[in-house]
């Protein structure tokens, strides 16, 4: 993400800044995630509506409320031992 790189390290090219500006958000910069669906006869409007319904408004995005929840994923490199009953 270019938002995490100091601007003096950005490429010195007007085309680059135009490209970044197209994908820039005032809060998140160019940070984003994308999901791609490839298929035949997919109902794009329905898929888009259903995914949009899952979005959280920026004003409701409160990660501090989640920091005390247990992490369901083990740390990288550690194996979880299964115990048989």
PyMOL Python script that loads the backbone (N, CA, C, O; Angstrom):
from pymol import cmd

cmd.read_pdbstr("""\
ATOM      1  N   UNK A   1       0.832  -1.178   0.000  1.00  0.00           N
ATOM      2  CA  UNK A   1       0.000   0.000   0.000  1.00  0.00           C
ATOM      3  C   UNK A   1       0.875   1.238   0.000  1.00  0.00           C
ATOM      4  O   UNK A   1       1.751   1.398   0.850  1.00  0.00           O
ATOM      5  N   UNK A   2       0.631   2.096  -0.945  1.00  0.00           N
ATOM      6  CA  UNK A   2       1.425   3.315  -1.059  1.00  0.00           C
ATOM      7  C   UNK A   2       1.152   4.262   0.094  1.00  0.00           C
ATOM      8  O   UNK A   2       2.003   5.095   0.407  1.00  0.00           O
ATOM      9  N   UNK A   3       0.001   4.164   0.735  1.00  0.00           N
ATOM     10  CA  UNK A   3      -0.300   5.019   1.882  1.00  0.00           C
ATOM     11  C   UNK A   3       0.687   4.785   3.020  1.00  0.00           C
ATOM     12  O   UNK A   3       0.875   5.662   3.862  1.00  0.00           O
ATOM     13  N   UNK A   4       1.312   3.624   3.056  1.00  0.00           N
ATOM     14  CA  UNK A   4       2.271   3.288   4.114  1.00  0.00           C
ATOM     15  C   UNK A   4       3.708   3.643   3.727  1.00  0.00           C
ATOM     16  O   UNK A   4       4.625   3.463   4.529  1.00  0.00           O
ATOM     17  N   UNK A   5       3.912   4.140   2.516  1.00  0.00           N
ATOM     18  CA  UNK A   5       5.251   4.495   2.041  1.00  0.00           C
ATOM     19  C   UNK A   5       5.383   6.015   2.063  1.00  0.00           C
ATOM     20  O   UNK A   5       4.523   6.707   1.518  1.00  0.00           O
ATOM     21  N   UNK A   6       6.429   6.551   2.675  1.00  0.00           N
ATOM     22  CA  UNK A   6       6.607   8.015   2.658  1.00  0.00           C
ATOM     23  C   UNK A   6       6.619   8.537   1.218  1.00  0.00           C
ATOM     24  O   UNK A   6       7.201   7.915   0.330  1.00  0.00           O
ATOM     25  N   UNK A   7       5.973   9.682   0.999  1.00  0.00           N
ATOM     26  CA  UNK A   7       5.823  10.196  -0.369  1.00  0.00           C
ATOM     27  C   UNK A   7       7.159  10.430  -1.057  1.00  0.00           C
ATOM     28  O   UNK A   7       7.238  10.351  -2.283  1.00  0.00           O
ATOM     29  N   UNK A   8       8.213  10.716  -0.296  1.00  0.00           N
ATOM     30  CA  UNK A   8       9.507  10.949  -0.956  1.00  0.00           C
ATOM     31  C   UNK A   8      10.093   9.658  -1.532  1.00  0.00           C
ATOM     32  O   UNK A   8      11.098   9.701  -2.241  1.00  0.00           O
ATOM     33  N   UNK A   9       9.475   8.506  -1.233  1.00  0.00           N
ATOM     34  CA  UNK A   9       9.881   7.232  -1.823  1.00  0.00           C
ATOM     35  C   UNK A   9       8.966   6.807  -2.975  1.00  0.00           C
ATOM     36  O   UNK A   9       9.211   5.785  -3.615  1.00  0.00           O
ATOM     37  N   UNK A  10       7.924   7.580  -3.236  1.00  0.00           N
ATOM     38  CA  UNK A  10       7.029   7.254  -4.339  1.00  0.00           C
ATOM     39  C   UNK A  10       7.750   7.486  -5.664  1.00  0.00           C
ATOM     40  O   UNK A  10       8.630   8.344  -5.745  1.00  0.00           O
ATOM     41  N   UNK A  11       7.387   6.731  -6.704  1.00  0.00           N
ATOM     42  CA  UNK A  11       7.982   6.981  -8.028  1.00  0.00           C
ATOM     43  C   UNK A  11       7.725   8.417  -8.462  1.00  0.00           C
ATOM     44  O   UNK A  11       6.648   8.965  -8.228  1.00  0.00           O
ATOM     45  N   UNK A  12       8.712   9.011  -9.089  1.00  0.00           N
ATOM     46  CA  UNK A  12       8.607  10.411  -9.535  1.00  0.00           C
ATOM     47  C   UNK A  12       8.075  10.436 -10.964  1.00  0.00           C
ATOM     48  O   UNK A  12       8.803  10.711 -11.918  1.00  0.00           O
ATOM     49  N   UNK A  13       6.800  10.144 -11.077  1.00  0.00           N
ATOM     50  CA  UNK A  13       6.176  10.033 -12.386  1.00  0.00           C
ATOM     51  C   UNK A  13       4.745  10.534 -12.255  1.00  0.00           C
ATOM     52  O   UNK A  13       4.006  10.025 -11.413  1.00  0.00           O
ATOM     53  N   UNK A  14       4.336  11.490 -13.038  1.00  0.00           N
ATOM     54  CA  UNK A  14       2.982  12.028 -12.966  1.00  0.00           C
ATOM     55  C   UNK A  14       1.919  10.970 -13.187  1.00  0.00           C
ATOM     56  O   UNK A  14       0.830  11.057 -12.619  1.00  0.00           O
ATOM     57  N   UNK A  15       2.218   9.979 -13.998  1.00  0.00           N
ATOM     58  CA  UNK A  15       1.250   8.906 -14.250  1.00  0.00           C
ATOM     59  C   UNK A  15       1.001   8.090 -12.991  1.00  0.00           C
ATOM     60  O   UNK A  15      -0.121   7.650 -12.740  1.00  0.00           O
ATOM     61  N   UNK A  16       2.050   7.889 -12.202  1.00  0.00           N
ATOM     62  CA  UNK A  16       1.908   7.131 -10.959  1.00  0.00           C
ATOM     63  C   UNK A  16       0.944   7.841 -10.016  1.00  0.00           C
ATOM     64  O   UNK A  16       0.027   7.214  -9.486  1.00  0.00           O
ATOM     65  N   UNK A  17       1.138   9.127  -9.802  1.00  0.00           N
ATOM     66  CA  UNK A  17       0.256   9.878  -8.890  1.00  0.00           C
ATOM     67  C   UNK A  17      -1.178   9.906  -9.402  1.00  0.00           C
ATOM     68  O   UNK A  17      -2.114   9.872  -8.603  1.00  0.00           O
ATOM     69  N   UNK A  18      -1.370   9.968 -10.706  1.00  0.00           N
ATOM     70  CA  UNK A  18      -2.727   9.908 -11.264  1.00  0.00           C
ATOM     71  C   UNK A  18      -3.363   8.550 -10.961  1.00  0.00           C
ATOM     72  O   UNK A  18      -4.539   8.474 -10.605  1.00  0.00           O
ATOM     73  N   UNK A  19      -2.579   7.480 -11.104  1.00  0.00           N
ATOM     74  CA  UNK A  19      -3.085   6.137 -10.817  1.00  0.00           C
ATOM     75  C   UNK A  19      -3.472   6.011  -9.343  1.00  0.00           C
ATOM     76  O   UNK A  19      -4.556   5.519  -9.029  1.00  0.00           O
ATOM     77  N   UNK A  20      -2.599   6.451  -8.441  1.00  0.00           N
ATOM     78  CA  UNK A  20      -2.881   6.361  -7.007  1.00  0.00           C
ATOM     79  C   UNK A  20      -4.108   7.198  -6.659  1.00  0.00           C
ATOM     80  O   UNK A  20      -4.943   6.766  -5.864  1.00  0.00           O
ATOM     81  N   UNK A  21      -4.229   8.381  -7.240  1.00  0.00           N
ATOM     82  CA  UNK A  21      -5.366   9.259  -6.943  1.00  0.00           C
ATOM     83  C   UNK A  21      -6.693   8.599  -7.298  1.00  0.00           C
ATOM     84  O   UNK A  21      -7.697   8.840  -6.629  1.00  0.00           O
ATOM     85  N   UNK A  22      -6.714   7.777  -8.333  1.00  0.00           N
ATOM     86  CA  UNK A  22      -7.955   7.098  -8.731  1.00  0.00           C
ATOM     87  C   UNK A  22      -8.413   6.093  -7.682  1.00  0.00           C
ATOM     88  O   UNK A  22      -9.600   5.778  -7.597  1.00  0.00           O
ATOM     89  N   UNK A  23      -7.478   5.590  -6.885  1.00  0.00           N
ATOM     90  CA  UNK A  23      -7.780   4.547  -5.910  1.00  0.00           C
ATOM     91  C   UNK A  23      -7.636   5.051  -4.475  1.00  0.00           C
ATOM     92  O   UNK A  23      -7.549   4.244  -3.550  1.00  0.00           O
ATOM     93  N   UNK A  24      -7.610   6.366  -4.275  1.00  0.00           N
ATOM     94  CA  UNK A  24      -7.327   6.926  -2.960  1.00  0.00           C
ATOM     95  C   UNK A  24      -8.611   7.200  -2.186  1.00  0.00           C
ATOM     96  O   UNK A  24      -9.584   7.711  -2.741  1.00  0.00           O
ATOM     97  N   UNK A  25      -8.605   6.861  -0.916  1.00  0.00           N
ATOM     98  CA  UNK A  25      -9.710   7.147   0.002  1.00  0.00           C
ATOM     99  C   UNK A  25      -9.172   8.085   1.076  1.00  0.00           C
ATOM    100  O   UNK A  25      -8.041   7.915   1.533  1.00  0.00           O
ATOM    101  N   UNK A  26      -9.968   9.073   1.484  1.00  0.00           N
ATOM    102  CA  UNK A  26      -9.498  10.053   2.467  1.00  0.00           C
ATOM    103  C   UNK A  26      -9.097   9.415   3.796  1.00  0.00           C
ATOM    104  O   UNK A  26      -8.207   9.928   4.475  1.00  0.00           O
ATOM    105  N   UNK A  27      -9.723   8.327   4.176  1.00  0.00           N
ATOM    106  CA  UNK A  27      -9.406   7.677   5.452  1.00  0.00           C
ATOM    107  C   UNK A  27      -8.343   6.597   5.267  1.00  0.00           C
ATOM    108  O   UNK A  27      -7.370   6.563   6.020  1.00  0.00           O
ATOM    109  N   UNK A  28      -8.506   5.721   4.290  1.00  0.00           N
ATOM    110  CA  UNK A  28      -7.671   4.527   4.170  1.00  0.00           C
ATOM    111  C   UNK A  28      -6.553   4.654   3.142  1.00  0.00           C
ATOM    112  O   UNK A  28      -5.746   3.734   3.005  1.00  0.00           O
ATOM    113  N   UNK A  29      -6.485   5.759   2.424  1.00  0.00           N
ATOM    114  CA  UNK A  29      -5.468   5.863   1.382  1.00  0.00           C
ATOM    115  C   UNK A  29      -5.770   4.871   0.274  1.00  0.00           C
ATOM    116  O   UNK A  29      -6.908   4.777  -0.186  1.00  0.00           O
ATOM    117  N   UNK A  30      -4.758   4.131  -0.156  1.00  0.00           N
ATOM    118  CA  UNK A  30      -4.986   3.138  -1.211  1.00  0.00           C
ATOM    119  C   UNK A  30      -5.131   1.731  -0.639  1.00  0.00           C
ATOM    120  O   UNK A  30      -5.071   0.743  -1.370  1.00  0.00           O
ATOM    121  N   UNK A  31      -5.322   1.654   0.667  1.00  0.00           N
ATOM    122  CA  UNK A  31      -5.502   0.344   1.301  1.00  0.00           C
ATOM    123  C   UNK A  31      -6.901  -0.184   0.967  1.00  0.00           C
ATOM    124  O   UNK A  31      -7.903   0.496   1.186  1.00  0.00           O
ATOM    125  N   UNK A  32      -6.945  -1.371   0.449  1.00  0.00           N
ATOM    126  CA  UNK A  32      -8.231  -1.985   0.137  1.00  0.00           C
ATOM    127  C   UNK A  32      -8.017  -3.461  -0.129  1.00  0.00           C
ATOM    128  O   UNK A  32      -6.892  -3.919  -0.329  1.00  0.00           O
ATOM    129  N   UNK A  33      -9.081  -4.172  -0.129  1.00  0.00           N
ATOM    130  CA  UNK A  33      -9.064  -5.573  -0.524  1.00  0.00           C
ATOM    131  C   UNK A  33     -10.118  -5.736  -1.596  1.00  0.00           C
ATOM    132  O   UNK A  33     -11.134  -5.041  -1.605  1.00  0.00           O
ATOM    133  N   UNK A  34      -9.865  -6.651  -2.487  1.00  0.00           N
ATOM    134  CA  UNK A  34     -10.797  -6.893  -3.573  1.00  0.00           C
ATOM    135  C   UNK A  34     -11.118  -8.377  -3.630  1.00  0.00           C
ATOM    136  O   UNK A  34     -10.296  -9.223  -3.277  1.00  0.00           O
ATOM    137  N   UNK A  35     -12.305  -8.669  -4.071  1.00  0.00           N
ATOM    138  CA  UNK A  35     -12.697 -10.049  -4.296  1.00  0.00           C
ATOM    139  C   UNK A  35     -13.173 -10.138  -5.747  1.00  0.00           C
ATOM    140  O   UNK A  35     -13.858  -9.244  -6.243  1.00  0.00           O
ATOM    141  N   UNK A  36     -12.805 -11.213  -6.408  1.00  0.00           N
ATOM    142  CA  UNK A  36     -13.133 -11.363  -7.825  1.00  0.00           C
ATOM    143  C   UNK A  36     -13.916 -12.658  -8.021  1.00  0.00           C
ATOM    144  O   UNK A  36     -13.530 -13.710  -7.512  1.00  0.00           O
ATOM    145  N   UNK A  37     -14.997 -12.573  -8.747  1.00  0.00           N
ATOM    146  CA  UNK A  37     -15.797 -13.736  -9.110  1.00  0.00           C
ATOM    147  C   UNK A  37     -15.685 -13.916 -10.619  1.00  0.00           C
ATOM    148  O   UNK A  37     -15.885 -12.970 -11.381  1.00  0.00           O
ATOM    149  N   UNK A  38     -15.370 -15.113 -11.036  1.00  0.00           N
ATOM    150  CA  UNK A  38     -15.282 -15.414 -12.457  1.00  0.00           C
ATOM    151  C   UNK A  38     -16.235 -16.567 -12.736  1.00  0.00           C
ATOM    152  O   UNK A  38     -16.170 -17.609 -12.084  1.00  0.00           O
ATOM    153  N   UNK A  39     -17.104 -16.377 -13.691  1.00  0.00           N
ATOM    154  CA  UNK A  39     -18.045 -17.440 -14.003  1.00  0.00           C
ATOM    155  C   UNK A  39     -18.957 -17.043 -15.149  1.00  0.00           C
ATOM    156  O   UNK A  39     -18.874 -15.941 -15.693  1.00  0.00           O
ATOM    157  N   UNK A  40     -19.810 -17.956 -15.489  1.00  0.00           N
ATOM    158  CA  UNK A  40     -20.753 -17.744 -16.589  1.00  0.00           C
ATOM    159  C   UNK A  40     -22.152 -17.631 -16.001  1.00  0.00           C
ATOM    160  O   UNK A  40     -22.513 -18.368 -15.083  1.00  0.00           O
ATOM    161  N   UNK A  41     -22.923 -16.717 -16.530  1.00  0.00           N
ATOM    162  CA  UNK A  41     -24.316 -16.465 -16.143  1.00  0.00           C
ATOM    163  C   UNK A  41     -24.476 -16.171 -14.653  1.00  0.00           C
ATOM    164  O   UNK A  41     -25.450 -16.596 -14.033  1.00  0.00           O
ATOM    165  N   UNK A  42     -23.528 -15.451 -14.089  1.00  0.00           N
ATOM    166  CA  UNK A  42     -23.668 -15.027 -12.691  1.00  0.00           C
ATOM    167  C   UNK A  42     -24.556 -13.791 -12.662  1.00  0.00           C
ATOM    168  O   UNK A  42     -24.548 -12.988 -13.596  1.00  0.00           O
ATOM    169  N   UNK A  43     -25.309 -13.646 -11.604  1.00  0.00           N
ATOM    170  CA  UNK A  43     -26.193 -12.506 -11.450  1.00  0.00           C
ATOM    171  C   UNK A  43     -25.423 -11.408 -10.714  1.00  0.00           C
ATOM    172  O   UNK A  43     -25.487 -11.306  -9.489  1.00  0.00           O
ATOM    173  N   UNK A  44     -24.696 -10.590 -11.476  1.00  0.00           N
ATOM    174  CA  UNK A  44     -23.838  -9.567 -10.876  1.00  0.00           C
ATOM    175  C   UNK A  44     -24.606  -8.604  -9.958  1.00  0.00           C
ATOM    176  O   UNK A  44     -24.137  -8.345  -8.849  1.00  0.00           O
ATOM    177  N   UNK A  45     -25.754  -8.066 -10.362  1.00  0.00           N
ATOM    178  CA  UNK A  45     -26.464  -7.158  -9.456  1.00  0.00           C
ATOM    179  C   UNK A  45     -26.829  -7.816  -8.121  1.00  0.00           C
ATOM    180  O   UNK A  45     -26.730  -7.183  -7.070  1.00  0.00           O
ATOM    181  N   UNK A  46     -27.244  -9.067  -8.161  1.00  0.00           N
ATOM    182  CA  UNK A  46     -27.600  -9.766  -6.929  1.00  0.00           C
ATOM    183  C   UNK A  46     -26.366 -10.003  -6.051  1.00  0.00           C
ATOM    184  O   UNK A  46     -26.410  -9.793  -4.838  1.00  0.00           O
ATOM    185  N   UNK A  47     -25.280 -10.436  -6.665  1.00  0.00           N
ATOM    186  CA  UNK A  47     -24.045 -10.656  -5.906  1.00  0.00           C
ATOM    187  C   UNK A  47     -23.580  -9.351  -5.268  1.00  0.00           C
ATOM    188  O   UNK A  47     -23.222  -9.324  -4.090  1.00  0.00           O
ATOM    189  N   UNK A  48     -23.585  -8.281  -6.039  1.00  0.00           N
ATOM    190  CA  UNK A  48     -23.144  -6.970  -5.533  1.00  0.00           C
ATOM    191  C   UNK A  48     -24.035  -6.500  -4.381  1.00  0.00           C
ATOM    192  O   UNK A  48     -23.531  -6.007  -3.372  1.00  0.00           O
ATOM    193  N   UNK A  49     -25.356  -6.650  -4.525  1.00  0.00           N
ATOM    194  CA  UNK A  49     -26.290  -6.247  -3.459  1.00  0.00           C
ATOM    195  C   UNK A  49     -26.013  -7.020  -2.174  1.00  0.00           C
ATOM    196  O   UNK A  49     -25.978  -6.441  -1.088  1.00  0.00           O
ATOM    197  N   UNK A  50     -25.817  -8.326  -2.304  1.00  0.00           N
ATOM    198  CA  UNK A  50     -25.599  -9.168  -1.120  1.00  0.00           C
ATOM    199  C   UNK A  50     -24.269  -8.851  -0.444  1.00  0.00           C
ATOM    200  O   UNK A  50     -24.178  -8.846   0.784  1.00  0.00           O
ATOM    201  N   UNK A  51     -23.248  -8.590  -1.237  1.00  0.00           N
ATOM    202  CA  UNK A  51     -21.960  -8.229  -0.646  1.00  0.00           C
ATOM    203  C   UNK A  51     -22.007  -6.836  -0.019  1.00  0.00           C
ATOM    204  O   UNK A  51     -21.468  -6.624   1.067  1.00  0.00           O
ATOM    205  N   UNK A  52     -22.649  -5.890  -0.698  1.00  0.00           N
ATOM    206  CA  UNK A  52     -22.771  -4.535  -0.146  1.00  0.00           C
ATOM    207  C   UNK A  52     -23.507  -4.540   1.194  1.00  0.00           C
ATOM    208  O   UNK A  52     -23.222  -3.722   2.068  1.00  0.00           O
ATOM    209  N   UNK A  53     -24.454  -5.467   1.349  1.00  0.00           N
ATOM    210  CA  UNK A  53     -25.199  -5.560   2.611  1.00  0.00           C
ATOM    211  C   UNK A  53     -24.296  -5.984   3.773  1.00  0.00           C
ATOM    212  O   UNK A  53     -24.663  -5.807   4.934  1.00  0.00           O
ATOM    213  N   UNK A  54     -23.135  -6.536   3.473  1.00  0.00           N
ATOM    214  CA  UNK A  54     -22.189  -6.980   4.516  1.00  0.00           C
ATOM    215  C   UNK A  54     -21.241  -5.879   4.965  1.00  0.00           C
ATOM    216  O   UNK A  54     -20.539  -6.041   5.964  1.00  0.00           O
ATOM    217  N   UNK A  55     -21.208  -4.765   4.249  1.00  0.00           N
ATOM    218  CA  UNK A  55     -20.247  -3.709   4.560  1.00  0.00           C
ATOM    219  C   UNK A  55     -20.568  -3.026   5.887  1.00  0.00           C
ATOM    220  O   UNK A  55     -21.729  -2.882   6.268  1.00  0.00           O
ATOM    221  N   UNK A  56     -19.517  -2.614   6.571  1.00  0.00           N
ATOM    222  CA  UNK A  56     -19.653  -1.868   7.825  1.00  0.00           C
ATOM    223  C   UNK A  56     -19.324  -0.414   7.525  1.00  0.00           C
ATOM    224  O   UNK A  56     -18.291  -0.124   6.921  1.00  0.00           O
ATOM    225  N   UNK A  57     -20.180   0.492   7.935  1.00  0.00           N
ATOM    226  CA  UNK A  57     -19.916   1.917   7.728  1.00  0.00           C
ATOM    227  C   UNK A  57     -18.673   2.324   8.516  1.00  0.00           C
ATOM    228  O   UNK A  57     -18.420   1.791   9.597  1.00  0.00           O
ATOM    229  N   UNK A  58     -17.903   3.259   7.981  1.00  0.00           N
ATOM    230  CA  UNK A  58     -16.676   3.702   8.652  1.00  0.00           C
ATOM    231  C   UNK A  58     -16.974   4.186  10.071  1.00  0.00           C
ATOM    232  O   UNK A  58     -16.163   3.984  10.975  1.00  0.00           O
ATOM    233  N   UNK A  59     -18.135   4.825  10.274  1.00  0.00           N
ATOM    234  CA  UNK A  59     -18.482   5.322  11.613  1.00  0.00           C
ATOM    235  C   UNK A  59     -18.772   4.193  12.593  1.00  0.00           C
ATOM    236  O   UNK A  59     -18.674   4.382  13.805  1.00  0.00           O
ATOM    237  N   UNK A  60     -19.130   3.016  12.074  1.00  0.00           N
ATOM    238  CA  UNK A  60     -19.427   1.866  12.936  1.00  0.00           C
ATOM    239  C   UNK A  60     -18.232   0.930  13.084  1.00  0.00           C
ATOM    240  O   UNK A  60     -18.305  -0.061  13.811  1.00  0.00           O
ATOM    241  N   UNK A  61     -17.140   1.240  12.403  1.00  0.00           N
ATOM    242  CA  UNK A  61     -15.941   0.400  12.455  1.00  0.00           C
ATOM    243  C   UNK A  61     -15.188   0.714  13.743  1.00  0.00           C
ATOM    244  O   UNK A  61     -14.478   1.717  13.831  1.00  0.00           O
ATOM    245  N   UNK A  62     -15.349  -0.148  14.732  1.00  0.00           N
ATOM    246  CA  UNK A  62     -14.768   0.087  16.058  1.00  0.00           C
ATOM    247  C   UNK A  62     -13.950  -1.119  16.508  1.00  0.00           C
ATOM    248  O   UNK A  62     -14.406  -1.887  17.355  1.00  0.00           O
ATOM    249  N   UNK A  63     -12.752  -1.299  15.958  1.00  0.00           N
ATOM    250  CA  UNK A  63     -11.948  -2.470  16.306  1.00  0.00           C
ATOM    251  C   UNK A  63     -11.599  -2.550  17.789  1.00  0.00           C
ATOM    252  O   UNK A  63     -11.304  -3.638  18.282  1.00  0.00           O
ATOM    253  N   UNK A  64     -11.622  -1.443  18.508  1.00  0.00           N
ATOM    254  CA  UNK A  64     -11.304  -1.499  19.942  1.00  0.00           C
ATOM    255  C   UNK A  64     -12.294  -2.375  20.696  1.00  0.00           C
ATOM    256  O   UNK A  64     -11.966  -2.906  21.758  1.00  0.00           O
ATOM    257  N   UNK A  65     -13.500  -2.533  20.161  1.00  0.00           N
ATOM    258  CA  UNK A  65     -14.485  -3.393  20.812  1.00  0.00           C
ATOM    259  C   UNK A  65     -14.145  -4.872  20.643  1.00  0.00           C
ATOM    260  O   UNK A  65     -14.680  -5.714  21.365  1.00  0.00           O
ATOM    261  N   UNK A  66     -13.270  -5.193  19.707  1.00  0.00           N
ATOM    262  CA  UNK A  66     -12.957  -6.584  19.397  1.00  0.00           C
ATOM    263  C   UNK A  66     -11.631  -7.043  19.983  1.00  0.00           C
ATOM    264  O   UNK A  66     -11.332  -8.237  19.946  1.00  0.00           O
ATOM    265  N   UNK A  67     -10.832  -6.137  20.519  1.00  0.00           N
ATOM    266  CA  UNK A  67      -9.480  -6.514  20.950  1.00  0.00           C
ATOM    267  C   UNK A  67      -9.473  -7.514  22.093  1.00  0.00           C
ATOM    268  O   UNK A  67      -8.488  -8.232  22.265  1.00  0.00           O
ATOM    269  N   UNK A  68     -10.523  -7.582  22.868  1.00  0.00           N
ATOM    270  CA  UNK A  68     -10.550  -8.520  23.995  1.00  0.00           C
ATOM    271  C   UNK A  68     -11.095  -9.896  23.602  1.00  0.00           C
ATOM    272  O   UNK A  68     -11.102 -10.811  24.426  1.00  0.00           O
ATOM    273  N   UNK A  69     -11.546 -10.054  22.373  1.00  0.00           N
ATOM    274  CA  UNK A  69     -12.057 -11.349  21.933  1.00  0.00           C
ATOM    275  C   UNK A  69     -10.893 -12.322  21.723  1.00  0.00           C
ATOM    276  O   UNK A  69      -9.809 -11.904  21.316  1.00  0.00           O
ATOM    277  N   UNK A  70     -11.102 -13.602  21.992  1.00  0.00           N
ATOM    278  CA  UNK A  70     -10.021 -14.572  21.779  1.00  0.00           C
ATOM    279  C   UNK A  70      -9.724 -14.730  20.284  1.00  0.00           C
ATOM    280  O   UNK A  70     -10.625 -14.652  19.448  1.00  0.00           O
ATOM    281  N   UNK A  71      -8.459 -14.953  19.968  1.00  0.00           N
ATOM    282  CA  UNK A  71      -8.035 -15.151  18.586  1.00  0.00           C
ATOM    283  C   UNK A  71      -8.303 -16.607  18.204  1.00  0.00           C
ATOM    284  O   UNK A  71      -7.724 -17.509  18.809  1.00  0.00           O
ATOM    285  N   UNK A  72      -9.170 -16.859  17.213  1.00  0.00           N
ATOM    286  CA  UNK A  72      -9.503 -18.246  16.863  1.00  0.00           C
ATOM    287  C   UNK A  72      -8.407 -18.940  16.045  1.00  0.00           C
ATOM    288  O   UNK A  72      -8.484 -20.145  15.806  1.00  0.00           O
ATOM    289  N   UNK A  73      -7.393 -18.188  15.618  1.00  0.00           N
ATOM    290  CA  UNK A  73      -6.345 -18.757  14.784  1.00  0.00           C
ATOM    291  C   UNK A  73      -5.057 -18.911  15.585  1.00  0.00           C
ATOM    292  O   UNK A  73      -4.672 -18.001  16.319  1.00  0.00           O
ATOM    293  N   UNK A  74      -4.388 -20.052  15.449  1.00  0.00           N
ATOM    294  CA  UNK A  74      -3.118 -20.222  16.160  1.00  0.00           C
ATOM    295  C   UNK A  74      -2.049 -19.311  15.550  1.00  0.00           C
ATOM    296  O   UNK A  74      -2.166 -18.888  14.400  1.00  0.00           O
ATOM    297  N   UNK A  75      -1.021 -19.018  16.325  1.00  0.00           N
ATOM    298  CA  UNK A  75       0.075 -18.195  15.817  1.00  0.00           C
ATOM    299  C   UNK A  75       0.769 -18.933  14.672  1.00  0.00           C
ATOM    300  O   UNK A  75       0.813 -20.163  14.659  1.00  0.00           O
ATOM    301  N   UNK A  76       1.311 -18.177  13.710  1.00  0.00           N
ATOM    302  CA  UNK A  76       2.011 -18.784  12.581  1.00  0.00           C
ATOM    303  C   UNK A  76       3.158 -19.641  13.098  1.00  0.00           C
ATOM    304  O   UNK A  76       3.894 -19.239  13.999  1.00  0.00           O
ATOM    305  N   UNK A  77       3.295 -20.799  12.530  1.00  0.00           N
ATOM    306  CA  UNK A  77       4.400 -21.674  12.857  1.00  0.00           C
ATOM    307  C   UNK A  77       4.115 -22.613  14.013  1.00  0.00           C
ATOM    308  O   UNK A  77       4.869 -23.562  14.226  1.00  0.00           O
ATOM    309  N   UNK A  78       3.061 -22.382  14.756  1.00  0.00           N
ATOM    310  CA  UNK A  78       2.713 -23.258  15.864  1.00  0.00           C
ATOM    311  C   UNK A  78       1.681 -24.271  15.407  1.00  0.00           C
ATOM    312  O   UNK A  78       0.778 -23.954  14.633  1.00  0.00           O
ATOM    313  N   UNK A  79       1.827 -25.489  15.894  1.00  0.00           N
ATOM    314  CA  UNK A  79       0.834 -26.513  15.594  1.00  0.00           C
ATOM    315  C   UNK A  79      -0.046 -26.713  16.802  1.00  0.00           C
ATOM    316  O   UNK A  79       0.435 -26.744  17.935  1.00  0.00           O
ATOM    317  N   UNK A  80      -1.295 -26.844  16.569  1.00  0.00           N
ATOM    318  CA  UNK A  80      -2.224 -27.130  17.642  1.00  0.00           C
ATOM    319  C   UNK A  80      -2.325 -28.647  17.782  1.00  0.00           C
ATOM    320  O   UNK A  80      -2.660 -29.338  16.819  1.00  0.00           O
ATOM    321  N   UNK A  81      -2.042 -29.158  18.954  1.00  0.00           N
ATOM    322  CA  UNK A  81      -2.131 -30.596  19.155  1.00  0.00           C
ATOM    323  C   UNK A  81      -3.570 -30.999  19.407  1.00  0.00           C
ATOM    324  O   UNK A  81      -4.275 -30.371  20.196  1.00  0.00           O
ATOM    325  N   UNK A  82      -3.995 -32.045  18.734  1.00  0.00           N
ATOM    326  CA  UNK A  82      -5.343 -32.555  18.939  1.00  0.00           C
ATOM    327  C   UNK A  82      -5.277 -33.664  19.981  1.00  0.00           C
ATOM    328  O   UNK A  82      -4.391 -34.518  19.956  1.00  0.00           O
ATOM    329  N   UNK A  83      -6.207 -33.626  20.866  1.00  0.00           N
ATOM    330  CA  UNK A  83      -6.269 -34.696  21.875  1.00  0.00           C
ATOM    331  C   UNK A  83      -7.430 -35.601  21.542  1.00  0.00           C
ATOM    332  O   UNK A  83      -8.535 -35.136  21.259  1.00  0.00           O
ATOM    333  N   UNK A  84      -7.182 -36.867  21.575  1.00  0.00           N
ATOM    334  CA  UNK A  84      -8.270 -37.807  21.282  1.00  0.00           C
ATOM    335  C   UNK A  84      -8.949 -38.181  22.595  1.00  0.00           C
ATOM    336  O   UNK A  84      -8.303 -38.345  23.629  1.00  0.00           O
ATOM    337  N   UNK A  85     -10.246 -38.309  22.521  1.00  0.00           N
ATOM    338  CA  UNK A  85     -11.022 -38.621  23.721  1.00  0.00           C
ATOM    339  C   UNK A  85     -11.462 -40.061  23.666  1.00  0.00           C
ATOM    340  O   UNK A  85     -12.132 -40.537  24.582  1.00  0.00           O
TER     341      UNK A  85
END
""", "prot")
cmd.dss("prot")
cmd.show_as("cartoon", "prot")
cmd.util.cbc("prot")
cmd.orient("prot")
